[in-house]
Amino acid sequence: MASLLHQTERKESLPRAFINGVSVEIEPNDTILKAARRAGIFIPTLCEFAALNHTPGTCRVCLVEVEKLDGTIDIVTSCETRIEPGMRIRTRTPEVRRRQKLQMELLFADHDENCSSCSRHGNCELQKCALWVGLDGSHISGRHCAPRVEDMSQNGLRFDGRKCIRCLRCIEVCRQVQGPLVSALVLKDTGAGAQIGFRGTDTWAKSDICIQCGQCSLVCPTGALSERDECCKVFDMFDDDSLTTIIQFAPAVRVAVAEAFALPVGTNVEAKIVTALKHMGADYVMDTRWSADVTILEEGTEMLTHFEEQKKAGTLDKPFTYFTSCCPGWINYVEKIAPDMIPHISSTRSPQAIFAALAKTYMAKKAGLEKKNIRVISIMPCTAKKDEAARKLLAREDGSRDTDVVLTVRELIRLIRRSGLNLAELPDTPFDSPEMSVSSGGAMLFATTGGVMEAAIRTMNAIKNNDPRPLPPLEMIRGPHGIKEATVKLGDLGDIRVAVVHECSNVAHVIDMVRNGTAPWHFVEVMACPNGCVGGGGTPRGHDVWGRNSLIRQQSVYKIDAEAPIHASHENPEVIRLYQEFLGEPCGHLSHELLHCTYEDRSRKSEVKPARKVFRLEQLHAESGTNDGI
């Protein structure tokens, strides 16, 4: 009761202002836009992005009229203007609406309006904003679009400067999520010639710092930044009777599609995706979770071998830290920015690469298929997976690629719509070939931060402790925190310390600790995107993906894991069959040939980049804002 009274007193003591005649509370450091949103009052904006605390005021659309206590009246941008007690704010006066319309006209006059070919067609914030302000056509004669860069040089992403409105979201997300050592995008030139460019180079492909995570494309309000669309390539494969198309889709995909078809966020629609792809003409539709289980067998065996070697050498209490390898954005970060970490990276390929390799060998043999006629199509929540598929170090001796095409979730949505289908109305269809589709709950966890580590610990615990009982959820490495840690007892190895990190801005601190010899962890999972693959750069766009939607998808992942009939990767009967019939044993000769890889130094300078400062564990928690774990 005392607590409730305290809250009531505090609420009544808050200063107040008035927006459209409605009394609103003022929290500390409130802008007009924040206070209006909290009160449910809509103000249009294009450049602001609350999840990044990004309020540059560049779009000039969030205009409001402000009358202060002294009687002065002004029109200001609501995203960067502090709200003051007693202010009277009006959002829809004739002058406000006139200026908003004028600003939208100026934006369109400086914009490539070829909407039909735009990746954001039908889901464009610029078009929505034009509707919000009541734009009924431009009265500005001629077009004033200055020459802008169009860059198609990256494997996974494309940039069309003609559609850029200079909101600067892409620069901010790159800096905040992947850290100052990345910050691959910059604003070049000034005035009408100002445009987004690539730091240190004139073309995107030459960037030695961009990791192709795709977060920039996720927050872009227009079609300026997008994935390289390969839908037509997939349709061509479906229509070619001489080819056998094998589709795999990642764990996160099944919980990241629903909202695009007006289904509740996080709904598991895997069986409807199978139906849609079979309707389009896919020969086989299979589950990347199966190869995630294979990944755990390979990587878990690899790690246990390393730990046993450290124990034999007497160095297990001062561990040589190893990192996971399934995130291609993270691998790009290591090769481009921290190449001295290459010896610390697991050699196990990602689930996408493992599935593709086995589809063209193991499955080809069992199904009597010609490898040359097989096309493996991956559907991933990630733009960097497109880059991974094209990696020279993953090519075979004859130059062929295991993964032929990678589509993002956004491309899958377009593929379904271009086929005239509504996913929500489709019946359920099971995956093809249970030999490469049966999976464990641990494999489902790959979709979110901490999941790879939890799946690995389940299997390593069973092996070292000879204990078949399922482990309870490892809550200390679940959830959205940037850096999490735990200690697990693995038989005669004793206590093994692990950590989980997502976003490369966080992992930079961990790398510094490894370099300085202060890292206490034996094994660290890294994912480049916020919350892992459920927040991947290829998932559906929208402000909510950074907050509510991503967390809902994460909870769906945990629910699917909890309800799975198979708990851990080593229990998967079809993975056991794979080793019995084909591979022999984890980390054996054939496994190394097909399922492991090496890495290369792709940094600007081959020498090791110096650590910025010495980090110790307590400092790491303080700087990351977390104290999860042990």
Disulfide bonds with the S-S distance in Angstrom:
none
